[in-house]
Amino acid sequence: GENVEQHPSTLSVQEGDSAVIKCTYSDSASNYFPWYKQELGKRPQLIIDIRSNVGEKKDQRIAVTLNKTAKHFSLHITETQPEDSAVYFCAAIRGGLTGGGNKLTFGTGTQLKVEL
Amino acid sequence: DTEVTQTPKHLVMGMTNKKSLKCEQHMGHRAMYWYKQKAKKPPELMFVYSYEKLSINESVPSRFSPECPNSSLLNLHLHALQPEDSALYLCASSQEGGLSPLHFGNGTRLTVT
């Protein structure tokens, strides 16, 4: 099955700095990679996703890059703000199959702390 | 606002109790999921329903019993739980057969005493 590794487990940055979280996956057939943000006591929320036919995707201060050859993908947050403080989970899936739902494999999570 | 609603928000139950968690979505999604999440850990998949049929059971103990009465509803029946079952139980839904994300509900915080 798929295995997703995520680093670092904790990350502290100063407000305004950039933050980068990296994930690697094992199944070369994985083709969809969402990122979730989970604030304390709340649900995981999708913040950005990327499909395997795309190398980079950007949404305002958030970007995700994908290197299929190396089987790794990264989340980049620029101009960090205190409200970016949360746990971030990467995930991978071999999607597009009919039946059975989408069995995401999550990374272990990164606790991001943005300090004033 | 979440498009996947879960009730109750909090639940405290004894080891001999029977209770149910409920989940509802109105996004027309045909895949629904139950996840268990311990503090500071990623969500762990428990069950997947696809078109109202159980498609994945991740070797979950029989004291957890899922039910999908229709395409919008998902229940998780609990019986004879153990203290280590205390966790956040998340329901999610997604489109079926596509490269689509899971949409999570706010979860039920379960405490087993």
Contacts between the chains, C-beta under 8 A, distances in Angstrom:
chain1	res1	chain2	res2	distance
A	31	B	99	6.6
A	32	B	99	4.2
A	34	B	101	4.8
A	34	B	102	7.7
A	36	B	104	8.0
A	42	B	106	6.9
A	43	B	2	6.6
A	43	B	90	6.5
A	43	B	104	4.3
A	43	B	105	6.2
A	43	B	106	4.9
A	43	B	107	5.8
A	44	B	43	6.6
A	44	B	90	7.4
A	44	B	104	5.1
A	45	B	104	7.3
A	46	B	101	4.6
A	46	B	102	7.7
A	46	B	103	7.4
A	49	B	101	5.7
A	51	B	99	5.6
A	87	B	40	7.4
A	89	B	42	5.4
A	89	B	43	7.8
A	93	B	99	7.9
A	95	B	98	6.7
A	95	B	99	4.3
A	95	B	100	7.2
A	96	B	97	7.0
A	96	B	98	6.4
A	96	B	99	5.6
A	97	B	97	6.8
A	98	B	96	7.1
A	98	B	97	4.1
A	99	B	50	5.6
A	99	B	51	7.7
A	99	B	55	6.7
A	99	B	96	7.4
A	99	B	97	7.1
A	100	B	48	6.7
A	100	B	50	5.4
A	100	B	55	4.4
A	100	B	56	6.5
A	101	B	31	3.8
A	101	B	32	7.8
A	101	B	33	6.6
A	101	B	48	3.9
A	101	B	49	7.2
A	101	B	50	4.8
A	101	B	55	5.8
A	101	B	56	6.6
A	101	B	94	6.8
A	101	B	96	6.7
A	102	B	31	6.5
A	102	B	94	5.3
A	102	B	100	6.7
A	102	B	102	6.6
A	103	B	45	6.5
A	103	B	48	6.7
A	103	B	56	6.3
A	104	B	45	7.5
A	104	B	102	6.3
A	106	B	42	3.7
A	106	B	43	6.1
A	107	B	42	6.7
A	108	B	41	7.7
A	108	B	42	6.1
A	109	B	40	7.1
A	109	B	41	7.2
A	109	B	42	5.5
A	111	B	40	7.6
